[in-house]
Amino acid sequence: MKTNELRDLSKEELGKKLSDLKDELFSLRFQLVTGQLSNYMKLQEVKHDIARVKTILRENYFSISNKTTTKSVNIKE
């Protein structure tokens, strides 16, 4: 999942996405224990996606923008 796609989602949609990812992680861990998991990298991908969603939620909480603002400085000569 791309970070830019997550930034376009609302707070409620991000919460739903986080819940879905946690359910998927639980399912993958269960498959790992029972020996049914064929793609071990999927665990890492889901963990990273959870971290991305949490980061975006935290940024929204503090109203941090991804855009940097630059001031124009007038230099008097």
N, C-alpha and C positions, 0 to 999 in steps of 0.2 A: 504494500500500500504506500502510495506517495504522500509525502507531507503536505504538498500543495492541495491535494484532494481533501485531506483532513481539515485544512484551514478553512475550506469553503463550507464545511458542515456546521450546523447550529449546535448549541450546547446540549440540547436534548438528543440530537442525532449522535453526537460524540459519546454521550452516556450509553446509548443503545449499542453503539459499536463496541465500546469497552466491555459491556456485559456479554455481547456475542463472542468477543475474543477470549474472555475468561472462560466461557463455556467450552469453546473450542480447545483451549489449553487443557482444561480438565479432561476432555475426551481424549486428547493426544497422550496425556500422562497415563490415563487408564489403558490405552492401547499399548503403551510402552511396557507397562508392568505385565500385561497379559501376553506380550510377545507378538502382537498383531500389527505393530507400527512398522511400516516399510520405509518411510522417508523420515529419518531422524532430524534433518535440517528444518522440517516443518515446525518442530518445537521452537527452534531459535527464531524463525520468522515470526511466529505468533508472539513470542516474548518481546521481540523488537517492536512489533505493531502495537502491543499494549503500552510499551514505553513511549512510543510516538503519540498515541492518543492522550496519555496522561500528561505529556509535555505540553501539548496543544491546550488541554484543559487548564493547566497551570498558567500558561501564557495568557489565556483569556481571563483568568481570575485576576491577574495583575495588569491586564490590559496592555500587554507588551506587544508591540507591532514588529513584524519582520522587516519593515521598511526602515531604513535609517534616514534621519533627517539631517540635512546639512544647512548650515547658516552661511549666508553670503556675508563676507566681511569686506567692509569698505575701508580701504587703506588710503589715508590722506597723505599726499606727497607735498 
